[in-house]
Amino acid sequence: MTHTKIMGILNVTPDSFSDGGQYQTIEHAVKRAEEMIKEGVDIIDIGGVSTRPGHSEVSLEEELDRVMPIVKALSKFDVQLSVDTFRSEVAEAAMEQGVTMINDQWAGLFDERIFDVVAKYKGEIVLMHNGDGTRDEPVVEEMLVYLLKQAHRAEMKGIPKEHVWIDPGIGFAKSREEENEVMKRLDELVATEYPVLLATSRKRFIKTIMHEDLPAKERDEATAATTAYGIMKGVQGVRVHNVQLNARIAESMDILKENENERHNLS
């Protein structure tokens, strides 16, 4: 049976929009990692740079200082580790310590050497759609060109196709209307045959499908709805804050999809 992967978010930043400052210490980060493992996480994604609107720039040295102690502390656990970075230096330092996935919000455009690093360590990479919000063509068409171009570059550098994930970048460089269009057409990303990671958790997009303007930590049920919707569309992974809720939703959706596939095979 297909298993939708649950990527749990572990921000080790002071200013992330939902959980900034909660997991900066090794003790708190380890405790949260242990909780996520019990809740059914497949991948723990460690981030040392906030991507919220108006975030402060972080130097390479500061990012390494935030991320690497947490990476070393979590390397003892039997769980896949990812680092959310666009810098090849951070990727290399992390992968030397056993990290096997790099989650790059700039899809290799900020630092193309990141492809070489991931290939060297035989890891996986997530390529996210990003930009400045201006475009000459509809959002999905532009996104497909952008992501496929960078995915092909990753493959040319020696990363196998099945290790190249693509992320539509909900919450980045898109209007709410464009994000709705991306969600409606997720199956077109799935059709590229690259594994697709959906990352909507607690974002402003979630407010557009809610009747109340709730704070970030109260958007988990609506996030879970997008998890179910994404799985229905064929995504292979979701990046979330609330691991337990989304893991349960994903397991149920995987079973329902398997039952549906069996029904079609028998008909």
C-alpha positions as CSV (number, residue, x, y, z in Angstrom):
1,M,0.0,0.0,0.0
2,T,1.2,3.5,-0.8
3,H,2.4,5.4,2.3
4,T,2.1,9.2,2.3
5,K,5.2,10.5,4.1
6,I,4.7,12.9,7.0
7,M,7.4,15.6,7.2
8,G,7.3,17.2,10.7
9,I,8.5,20.8,11.0
10,L,11.1,21.6,13.5
11,N,12.0,25.3,13.3
12,V,15.1,26.2,15.4
13,T,14.5,30.0,14.8
14,P,13.4,32.8,17.0
15,D,11.0,34.3,14.5
16,S,9.1,31.6,12.5
17,F,5.5,32.5,12.1
18,S,4.0,29.6,14.1
19,D,6.5,28.2,16.5
20,G,9.4,30.7,16.5
21,G,11.6,30.4,19.6
22,Q,10.0,27.2,20.9
23,Y,12.7,24.7,19.8
24,Q,16.0,26.7,19.8
25,T,17.6,24.8,22.6
26,I,18.9,21.2,22.1
27,E,16.7,20.0,25.0
28,H,13.5,21.4,23.6
29,A,14.3,20.3,20.0
30,V,15.1,16.7,21.2
31,K,11.9,16.6,23.2
32,R,9.8,17.7,20.2
33,A,11.6,15.2,17.9
34,E,10.8,12.4,20.3
35,E,7.1,13.5,20.3
36,M,7.0,13.6,16.5
37,I,8.5,10.1,16.3
38,K,5.8,8.7,18.6
39,E,3.2,10.5,16.6
40,G,4.2,8.8,13.4
41,V,6.6,11.2,11.6
42,D,8.6,9.9,8.7
43,I,10.9,12.9,8.1
44,I,11.9,15.7,10.6
45,D,12.7,18.9,8.7
46,I,15.1,21.2,10.6
47,G,15.0,24.9,9.7
48,G,17.4,27.6,10.8
49,V,16.1,30.4,8.7
50,S,12.5,31.8,8.9
51,T,10.6,32.3,5.7
52,R,7.7,34.3,7.1
53,P,7.0,37.7,5.6
54,G,9.3,40.3,7.0
55,H,11.8,37.8,8.3
56,S,15.3,38.9,9.2
57,E,18.3,37.9,7.1
58,V,20.5,35.2,8.7
59,S,24.2,34.8,7.9
60,L,25.7,31.5,7.0
61,E,27.5,31.3,10.3
62,E,24.4,32.0,12.3
63,E,22.4,29.4,10.3
64,L,25.1,26.8,11.0
65,D,25.2,27.7,14.7
66,R,21.4,27.2,14.9
67,V,21.1,24.0,12.8
68,M,24.2,21.9,13.4
69,P,23.9,21.3,17.2
70,I,20.3,20.1,16.6
71,V,21.3,17.9,13.7
72,K,24.0,16.2,15.8
73,A,21.6,15.7,18.7
74,L,18.9,14.2,16.5
75,S,21.3,12.0,14.5
76,K,21.0,9.3,17.2
77,F,17.3,8.8,16.4
78,D,16.0,6.2,13.8
79,V,14.2,8.8,11.7
80,Q,15.0,10.5,8.4
81,L,16.4,14.0,8.9
82,S,16.0,16.9,6.4
83,V,17.4,20.4,6.6
84,D,15.5,23.4,5.2
85,T,18.3,25.4,3.6
86,F,19.2,27.0,0.3
87,R,23.0,27.1,1.1
88,S,25.3,24.4,-0.1
89,E,27.6,24.9,2.9
90,V,24.8,24.1,5.4
91,A,23.7,21.2,3.2
92,E,27.2,19.7,3.2
93,A,27.7,20.2,7.0
94,A,24.4,18.5,7.7
95,M,24.8,15.6,5.3
96,E,28.2,14.9,6.8
97,Q,26.3,14.3,10.0
98,G,23.8,11.9,8.5
99,V,21.1,14.2,7.1
100,T,19.6,12.6,4.0
101,M,17.3,15.2,2.6
102,I,17.7,18.9,1.8
103,N,14.6,21.1,1.5
104,D,15.5,24.1,-0.8
105,Q,13.0,26.9,-1.0
106,W,14.9,28.3,-4.0
107,A,15.2,25.0,-5.9
108,G,18.9,25.3,-6.5
109,L,18.7,28.8,-8.0
110,F,20.3,30.5,-5.0
111,D,23.2,28.1,-4.9
112,E,23.5,25.5,-7.7
113,R,26.3,23.7,-5.8
114,I,23.6,22.3,-3.5
115,F,22.8,19.7,-6.3
116,D,26.4,18.5,-6.2
117,V,26.3,18.1,-2.4
118,V,23.1,16.1,-2.4
119,A,24.4,13.9,-5.2
120,K,27.7,13.4,-3.4
121,Y,25.9,12.1,-0.3
122,K,23.3,10.2,-2.4
123,G,20.5,12.1,-0.7
124,E,17.1,13.5,-1.6
125,I,16.2,17.1,-2.4
126,V,13.0,19.1,-2.3
127,L,12.7,21.8,-4.9
128,M,10.1,24.5,-4.1
129,H,8.5,27.0,-6.5
130,N,9.4,30.6,-5.5
131,G,10.0,33.9,-7.1
132,D,9.1,37.6,-6.8
133,G,5.4,37.2,-7.6
134,T,5.5,38.6,-11.1
135,R,4.9,36.4,-14.1
136,D,4.1,36.5,-17.8
137,E,1.9,33.4,-17.8
138,P,-0.6,31.6,-15.6
139,V,0.8,30.4,-12.3
140,V,0.6,26.7,-12.8
141,E,2.2,26.9,-16.3
142,E,5.0,29.0,-14.9
143,M,5.4,26.7,-11.9
144,L,5.7,23.6,-14.1
145,V,8.4,25.1,-16.3
146,Y,10.3,26.4,-13.2
147,L,10.2,23.1,-11.3
148,L,10.8,20.8,-14.2
149,K,13.8,22.9,-15.3
150,Q,15.4,22.7,-11.8
151,A,14.5,19.0,-11.4
152,H,16.2,18.2,-14.7
153,R,19.3,20.2,-13.5
154,A,19.3,18.1,-10.3
155,E,19.1,14.9,-12.4
156,M,22.0,16.1,-14.6
157,K,24.1,16.5,-11.4
158,G,23.5,12.9,-10.5
159,I,20.4,12.9,-8.3
160,P,18.0,10.1,-9.3
161,K,14.5,11.2,-10.3
162,E,12.9,9.4,-7.4
163,H,15.0,11.5,-5.0
164,V,13.9,14.8,-6.5
165,W,10.8,16.1,-4.8
166,I,8.8,19.1,-6.1
167,D,6.8,21.5,-3.9
168,P,4.3,24.0,-5.4
169,G,5.3,26.6,-2.8
170,I,2.0,27.5,-1.2
171,G,2.6,30.7,0.7
172,F,5.4,31.9,-1.5
173,A,5.1,34.5,-4.3
174,K,1.4,33.8,-5.1
175,S,-1.9,35.6,-4.6
176,R,-4.6,33.7,-2.8
177,E,-6.4,33.2,-6.1
178,E,-3.2,31.7,-7.6
179,E,-2.8,29.4,-4.6
180,N,-6.4,28.2,-5.1
181,E,-5.5,27.5,-8.7
182,V,-2.4,25.6,-7.7
183,M,-4.4,23.4,-5.3
184,K,-7.0,22.6,-7.9
185,R,-4.3,21.5,-10.3
186,L,-2.0,19.5,-8.0
187,D,-2.6,16.5,-10.2
188,E,-0.7,18.2,-12.9
189,L,2.4,18.2,-10.7
190,V,1.8,14.6,-9.8
191,A,1.6,13.8,-13.5
192,T,5.3,14.9,-13.9
193,E,6.2,11.6,-12.0
194,Y,8.4,13.5,-9.5
195,P,7.3,12.9,-5.9
196,V,5.2,15.9,-4.7
197,L,5.5,17.5,-1.3
198,L,2.5,19.7,-0.2
199,A,3.3,22.3,2.5
200,T,0.3,24.3,3.6
201,S,0.5,23.9,7.3
202,R,-1.0,26.8,9.3
203,K,-0.2,29.3,6.4
204,R,-2.2,32.3,5.4
205,F,-3.7,30.2,2.6
206,I,-5.4,28.1,5.3
207,K,-7.3,31.2,6.4
208,T,-8.9,31.4,3.0
209,I,-10.7,28.1,3.6
210,M,-11.8,29.0,7.1
211,H,-14.7,31.1,8.3
212,E,-12.7,32.5,11.2
213,D,-9.5,34.4,11.2
214,L,-7.8,32.1,13.8
215,P,-4.2,32.3,15.0
216,A,-1.7,29.9,13.4
217,K,-1.9,27.2,16.0
218,E,-5.6,26.9,15.6
219,R,-5.5,26.1,11.9
220,D,-4.6,22.4,12.2
221,E,-8.0,21.0,11.3
222,A,-8.1,23.0,8.1
223,T,-4.5,22.0,7.4
224,A,-5.6,18.4,7.8
225,A,-8.3,19.0,5.2
226,T,-5.6,20.1,2.7
227,T,-3.6,17.0,3.6
228,A,-6.6,14.8,2.7
229,Y,-7.2,16.8,-0.5
230,G,-3.6,16.6,-1.5
231,I,-3.5,12.8,-1.0
232,M,-6.6,12.5,-3.1
233,K,-4.8,14.4,-5.8
234,G,-1.8,12.1,-5.6
235,V,0.9,13.9,-3.5
236,Q,3.4,11.7,-1.8
237,G,4.2,13.8,1.2
238,V,3.0,16.6,3.4
239,R,5.0,19.0,5.6
240,V,3.1,19.8,8.8
241,H,3.4,21.1,12.3
242,N,0.7,18.8,13.9
243,V,2.2,15.4,13.1
244,Q,-0.3,13.2,14.9
245,L,-3.4,14.7,13.3
246,N,-2.0,14.6,9.8
247,A,-0.5,11.2,10.2
248,R,-3.9,9.8,11.2
249,I,-5.6,11.5,8.3
250,A,-2.9,10.3,5.8
251,E,-3.1,6.7,7.0
252,S,-6.9,6.8,6.6
253,M,-6.7,8.4,3.2
254,D,-4.1,5.9,2.0
255,I,-6.4,3.0,3.0
256,L,-9.4,4.6,1.3
257,K,-7.3,5.1,-1.9
258,E,-6.1,1.5,-1.8
259,N,-9.6,0.3,-1.5
260,E,-10.7,2.5,-4.4
261,N,-7.8,1.2,-6.6
262,E,-8.8,-2.4,-5.8
263,R,-12.4,-1.7,-6.8
264,H,-11.2,-0.3,-10.1
265,N,-8.9,-3.3,-10.7
266,L,-11.8,-5.7,-10.1
267,S,-14.2,-3.8,-12.4
